[in-house]
């Protein structure tokens, strides 16, 4: 499975079959977590596979998810210091983990606000100043979704994505970027469009301008207060960066990230980062 296929096939799975992961898949996933420690902005992240194990009559359960996730035995969790742009780095690296799990035929689901954060923090043995911004169950998806899962997907619009014209622009926000005008970057942009985000808000906006792709955040009012100190939509930006970069690399499109772009807001869009395409 290519990374683009993994991006296309990844869906949020909230109901799992009670089937243990095979040792080979545990090993491959663990190695992927151990190798994935630094985001584009340099934040150092440590990930772990938190497992549910039966020890005689005692069952060691992963920390809770408030009933949102059913049947999951294992979780991917990560910890990092709360530093500038750490949330984007976390979103970028965690999504790489999720795509690695997808390539192994496993289901996942981003959890940013619907998990027992203190419980996971205890299992991660947090150092002073570290945070657990988000986690994901990992396992074999059930063939049937629970009533609660179906309701959550409908409420969040999980099967609906914003059209191109709402997300991508040419030059400035006055001109939409048509898909047939995107050239070589049509696929990376589409991979951003179908990326997961909190409540499916899709807060990223991208303006193409003379070989650069400027990434902006269109924030949802109140989100920062609800989840503080976790900045959920900055995590979403990291997810978008991950999809864009990994798909561009697979297609042989050279480029790199810089924060030395426009720097200024564009309307109500908050500038975050730019991808500079190289010939």
Residue, then its C-alpha position, 0 to 999 in steps of 0.5 A: x500500500x502506498x502512502x497515498x492509498x493509505x491516506x485514501x483508505x484511512x477512516x475513523x473507526x470507533x468500534x473494534x473486534x476483540x482480536x489481538x494484534x499479531x506479534x509481527x504487526x506489533x513489532x512493525x508498528x512499534x518500530x514505526x513509533x520509535x522512528x517517528x520522533x521529530x516534527x517539521x518544526x523540530x519538536x521532540x516527541x515520544x510515542x508508545x503503544x499502550x496495550x491491554x494485557x491479561x495477567x492471570x485474573x487481572x486485566x490491565x485496561x488502557x485508560x478510558x475513552x468515555x464510551x466513544x471507543x468500543x472493543x479497542x485493546x490497544x492505543x497509540x499515545x504520544x507526549x511532548x513539551x508544550x513549546x511553540x508549534x509543538x501542536x503542529x509537530x504532534x499532528x504531523x507525527x501522529x498522523x504518520x503513525x496512523x497511516x503506518x497502522x492503516x498500511x498494516x490493515x488496522x483501524x484507528x481514530x483520532x481522539x483529541x477531546x474524548x479520552x481520559x487525558x489524565x489516565x493516558x498521562x499516567x501510562x506515559x509517565x509524563x515529565x514536567x511540562x509534557x502533554x498528551x495532546x491526542x491518542x488513537x485506538x488501533x486494532x481491527x475495525x468491526x464490520x458493523x458500526x454501533x448506533x453511537x458511532x453512526x450518530x457521531x459520524x453523522x453529527x461530525x459530517x465525517x463522510x462529507x468534506x468541503x469542496x475545493x473552492x472552500x479550501x484552496x486559493x490562487x494568489x489570494x482569497x479572492x480567487x479559488x484554485x480549480x482542481x484542473x488548474x492545480x497541476x502536479x500538486x492536485x493530488x497533494x491538495x486532494x490528500x489535504x482535503x480528505x484529511x481528518x480534523x476535529x469535528x471535521x471542521x477542516x480548518x486549513x486553507x491554502x493559497x498558492x502563489x508563485x510556486x509557494x503553498x501558504x498554509x493558513x488556519x481558519x479557527x473555530x471560535x472557542x476551540x482554544x478555550x475548550x481544550x486548553x492547553x491543547x490547541x486542537x486546530x493546530x494539531x489539525x494543521x499538522x495533519x494537513x502538512x503530513x498529508x501534503x508532504x508525504x504525498x508530494x514526496x511519493x510523487x517526486x515533488x521536491x520542496x520544503x517547509x518554511x515559516x518565512x512566508x507572508x507572515x501576516x493574516x489574510x482576512x480571518x485566516x491565520x498564517x502558519x507555514x509555507x511549502x516552497x516547491x523546488x523545480 
